Amino acid sequence: MNLLEEGVKDYILMKRAMGFSFYDQEMRLRNFCKFMKNKKQKIITFNLATQWALGGMKHPTYSNAKQLSVLRAFAIHWKTIESKTEVWSHNHWPIRYQRKNPYIFSVTEIQKLLLTCHKLEPKKSIRPITFYTIFGLIASCGLRVSEALSLTNDDIDFKNNVITIRVTKFNKIRAIPIHKTVRNRLKKYQASRNDYCKNIGLESFGPSPFFINLKGGAVTPGVVDWTFNKIALECRVRKESRRGPRVHDFRHTFVVRTIETWYSDKKDVETLLPILSTYVGHVQPSSTFWYMTITPKLMSLASERMDIYMGGLSQ
């Protein structure tokens, strides 16, 4: 491990000691270390920083600007240790975040995506069932990708049908109940991964990552996105390589379908919304509104509820 890698490691530990989860930033900074190693460079310069942040693209996007921002924060810290480090303006790429229109999957589309996972190669390896289970879990429980990937063997209570989420956006641990069908799928995957780990000579129990790659290590968010893109194109849920539904849209779909079900079952949605917010890991119900996309079914159910509330005045 070189000096820069050591510096990134210490920086991550420092941020975590301050209370930050720092999961996304860690992935980005470790990726930058690999970039510098491949370039055989040791000093952070503005030119190298922009090369890495752009990732081969000609024009920067919000994602590229975020990459550069994360690296800039580290560069400010690193300059106190390596004086030759260059620090650039915080608004070099002044690009504002633009909310992407969420996509609400149909049941048929989710089934297509999951079935296509079985076609992933190597076919007889752990990979097909790993991604089948990851995407199935996210769709069933509305988890963030980082939350699903951070799960360990110890986080899943099969006896009580409960999952403990420890790596969260707001650094707040939460326990969520899961349906027995989800429990059964996780149990089946656990048996497969334990056998796989045993075959490749790895310890399969304890706090090791629950979802593993071909080498028995943790699955990364980048690989999840790449794999989703591949299967979505193959089953034609997505028609263009970089446009269309995303993994995160499973989470949007979970929120919308849950509220649709509540309306259909004549539940008190206003009372239940804080419970849904807690389940998906939001600090307050207002954050959950971000995920509430109007669908024809939801509009119809909401209009029907309003009509009943108003005593049929809309007639």
C-alpha positions in Angstrom: 0.0 0.0 0.0 1.5 3.4 -1.1 1.4 6.7 0.8 -1.7 8.0 -1.0 -3.6 4.7 -0.3 -2.6 5.0 3.4 -3.8 8.6 3.4 -7.2 7.7 2.0 -7.5 4.8 4.5 -6.7 7.2 7.5 -9.0 9.9 6.0 -12.0 7.4 5.9 -11.3 6.2 9.4 -11.2 9.9 10.6 -14.6 10.7 8.9 -16.2 7.6 10.4 -14.9 8.5 13.8 -16.7 11.9 13.3 -20.0 10.0 12.7 -20.2 10.0 8.9 -21.1 6.7 7.2 -18.9 7.7 4.3 -19.8 4.6 2.2 -20.1 6.3 -1.1 -17.1 8.5 -0.6 -15.0 5.5 0.3 -15.8 3.8 -2.9 -15.0 6.9 -5.0 -11.7 7.6 -3.2 -10.5 4.0 -3.4 -11.3 4.1 -7.1 -9.2 7.3 -7.4 -6.3 5.4 -5.8 -6.5 2.7 -8.4 -6.6 5.4 -11.1 -3.4 7.0 -9.7 -1.7 3.6 -9.5 -2.5 2.8 -13.1 -1.2 6.3 -14.1 1.9 5.7 -11.9 1.3 9.1 -10.3 1.7 10.1 -6.7 0.8 13.8 -6.6 -2.8 14.9 -6.9 -3.1 17.5 -9.6 -6.1 19.3 -11.0 -5.5 17.7 -14.4 -5.4 14.2 -13.0 -8.5 14.9 -10.9 -10.6 16.0 -13.8 -9.4 13.1 -15.9 -10.5 10.7 -13.2 -13.8 12.5 -12.5 -14.7 12.6 -16.2 -14.0 8.9 -16.7 -13.5 9.3 -20.5 -16.5 11.5 -21.0 -16.2 14.7 -23.0 -18.7 16.8 -21.1 -19.2 16.7 -17.3 -22.5 15.7 -15.7 -23.7 16.1 -12.1 -22.2 12.7 -11.3 -18.8 13.8 -12.6 -19.1 17.0 -10.6 -19.9 15.0 -7.5 -16.8 12.8 -8.1 -14.6 16.0 -8.3 -16.2 17.4 -5.1 -15.5 14.3 -3.1 -11.9 14.3 -4.3 -11.5 18.0 -3.6 -12.5 17.5 0.1 -9.8 14.9 0.4 -7.3 17.1 -1.5 -7.7 19.9 1.1 -7.0 17.4 3.8 -4.1 15.8 1.9 -2.4 19.1 1.2 -1.5 19.4 4.9 0.6 16.2 4.4 1.7 16.5 0.8 2.3 20.1 0.0 2.5 19.6 -3.7 -1.2 18.6 -3.8 -3.3 20.9 -5.9 -6.7 22.2 -4.7 -9.2 23.6 -7.2 -12.3 25.8 -7.0 -15.3 24.2 -5.3 -17.5 25.3 -8.3 -15.3 24.3 -11.2 -18.2 22.4 -12.7 -21.3 24.3 -11.3 -23.8 21.7 -12.3 -27.0 21.4 -10.2 -28.7 18.1 -9.5 -31.7 17.4 -11.7 -34.1 14.8 -10.4 -34.5 11.9 -12.8 -38.0 10.9 -13.5 -38.6 7.7 -11.5 -39.7 4.6 -13.3 -42.4 2.5 -11.7 -41.9 -1.2 -12.7 -44.9 -3.5 -13.4 -44.9 -6.9 -11.8 -44.2 -8.4 -15.2 -41.1 -6.3 -15.7 -39.7 -7.2 -12.3 -40.3 -10.9 -13.1 -38.5 -10.5 -16.4 -35.5 -8.8 -14.8 -35.2 -11.5 -12.1 -35.6 -14.4 -14.6 -32.9 -12.8 -16.8 -30.5 -13.0 -13.9 -30.3 -16.7 -14.4 -28.7 -16.1 -17.8 -25.7 -14.4 -16.3 -22.4 -16.1 -16.7 -20.7 -18.1 -15.5 -24.0 -19.9 -15.4 -23.1 -22.5 -12.8 -21.3 -20.0 -10.5 -22.7 -18.0 -7.6 -23.2 -15.0 -9.8 -26.7 -15.6 -11.3 -28.3 -16.4 -7.9 -26.5 -13.5 -6.2 -28.0 -10.9 -8.5 -31.3 -12.6 -8.6 -31.4 -12.3 -4.8 -30.0 -8.8 -4.6 -32.5 -7.4 -7.0 -35.4 -9.4 -5.5 -34.6 -8.2 -2.0 -34.4 -4.5 -3.1 -37.7 -4.8 -5.0 -39.4 -6.6 -2.1 -38.2 -4.3 0.7 -37.4 -1.0 -1.0 -33.8 -1.1 0.3 -31.0 1.3 -1.0 -28.4 -0.6 -3.0 -25.7 0.3 -0.4 -28.0 -1.2 2.4 -28.4 -4.5 0.6 -24.7 -4.8 -0.2 -23.6 -4.0 3.3 -25.6 -6.9 4.8 -23.6 -9.7 6.6 -24.7 -13.1 7.7 -25.2 -11.8 11.2 -27.7 -9.1 10.0 -30.4 -11.6 8.9 -32.6 -13.2 11.6 -34.2 -16.1 9.8 -36.1 -17.2 13.0 -37.9 -13.9 13.5 -38.0 -12.8 9.8 -36.1 -9.6 10.5 -33.2 -7.8 8.7 -31.0 -5.3 10.5 -29.7 -2.5 8.3 -26.5 -1.1 9.7 -25.0 0.9 6.9 -27.6 3.6 6.2 -27.7 7.0 4.5 -28.2 8.8 7.9 -26.1 6.4 10.0 -29.2 5.2 11.9 -29.5 1.4 12.4 -32.9 0.0 11.8 -34.5 -3.4 11.9 -37.2 -4.3 9.3 -39.6 -7.2 9.1 -39.6 -9.3 5.9 -42.2 -11.5 4.4 -41.6 -15.3 4.8 -41.2 -15.6 1.0 -38.3 -13.2 1.2 -36.9 -15.0 4.1 -37.0 -18.3 2.2 -35.2 -16.8 -0.8 -32.5 -15.4 1.5 -32.2 -18.7 3.2 -31.8 -20.5 -0.1 -29.1 -18.0 -1.2 -27.3 -18.4 2.1 -27.0 -22.1 1.6 -25.7 -21.6 -1.9 -23.1 -19.0 -0.9 -21.9 -21.1 2.0 -21.4 -24.1 -0.2 -19.6 -21.8 -2.8 -17.4 -20.3 -0.1 -16.5 -23.8 1.2 -15.6 -24.9 -2.4 -13.2 -22.0 -2.9 -11.7 -22.3 0.6 -13.3 -19.3 2.3 -14.9 -19.1 5.7 -18.7 -18.7 5.1 -20.0 -17.6 8.5 -19.6 -14.6 10.8 -19.7 -11.0 9.7 -18.6 -11.6 6.2 -20.6 -10.0 3.3 -23.8 -11.8 2.7 -23.8 -11.1 -1.0 -20.5 -12.2 -2.6 -18.8 -12.0 -5.9 -16.9 -14.8 -7.7 -13.9 -14.4 -5.4 -16.0 -14.4 -2.3 -15.6 -10.7 -1.7 -18.2 -8.0 -1.4 -20.3 -7.0 -4.4 -19.8 -3.4 -5.3 -22.4 -0.8 -6.3 -20.7 -0.2 -9.7 -21.0 -3.9 -10.5 -24.7 -3.9 -9.5 -25.4 -1.0 -11.8 -23.5 -2.6 -14.7 -25.3 -5.9 -14.2 -28.7 -4.3 -14.0 -27.9 -2.4 -17.2 -27.0 -5.7 -18.9 -30.1 -7.7 -17.9 -32.5 -4.7 -18.4 -31.2 -4.4 -22.0 -31.4 -8.2 -22.6 -35.1 -8.5 -21.4 -35.9 -5.1 -23.1 -37.0 -3.3 -20.0 -34.4 -0.8 -21.0 -33.9 0.0 -24.7 -30.9 2.3 -24.5 -27.6 1.6 -22.7 -27.6 4.7 -20.5 -31.2 5.7 -20.4 -34.3 4.2 -18.8 -35.0 2.4 -15.5 -32.4 2.2 -12.8 -31.8 -0.1 -9.8 -33.0 2.7 -7.6 -36.4 2.6 -9.3 -37.1 -0.6 -7.4 -37.2 1.6 -4.3 -39.6 4.1 -6.0 -41.8 1.2 -7.1 -41.9 -0.3 -3.6 -43.2 3.0 -2.1 -45.8 3.6 -4.8 -47.1 0.0 -4.8 -47.3 -0.1 -1.0 -49.4 3.1 -1.0 -51.6 1.7 -3.8 -52.2 -1.4 -1.7 -53.2 0.6 1.3 -55.7 2.6 -0.7 -57.1 -0.6 -2.2 -57.4 -2.1 1.3 -59.2 1.0 2.6 -56.3 1.7 5.0 -55.6 5.1 6.7 -52.7 6.1 4.5 -52.0 9.3 6.4 -51.5 7.3 9.6 -49.5 4.6 8.0 -47.1 6.9 6.0 -44.7 7.5 9.0 -44.4 3.7 9.4 -43.5 3.4 5.7 -40.9 6.2 6.1 -39.3 4.4 9.0 -39.3 1.1 7.1 -37.4 2.6 4.1 -35.0 4.6 6.3 -36.3 8.1 5.9 -35.8 10.7 8.7 -39.3 12.1 8.3 -42.5 11.4 6.1 -41.8 14.4 3.9 -38.8 12.6 2.5 -41.0 9.7 1.4 -43.1 12.1 -0.7 -40.0 12.3 -3.0 -40.7 8.7 -4.0 -44.5 9.1 -4.5 -44.9 9.1 -8.3 -48.5 9.4 -9.6 -49.6 6.3 -11.5 -53.1 5.8 -13.1 -54.0 3.3 -10.4 -52.8 5.5 -7.5 -54.7 8.5 -9.0 -57.9 6.5 -9.4 -57.7 5.1 -5.8 -56.9 8.5 -4.3 -59.8 10.1 -6.3 -62.1 7.4 -5.1 -61.0 8.0 -1.4 -61.5 11.8 -1.8 -64.9 11.2 -3.3 -65.9 9.2 -0.3 -64.4 11.8 2.1 -66.4 14.6 0.4 -69.6 12.7 0.6 -70.0 12.2 -3.1 -69.9 15.9 -3.9 -67.8 15.2 -7.0 -70.9 13.5 -8.5 
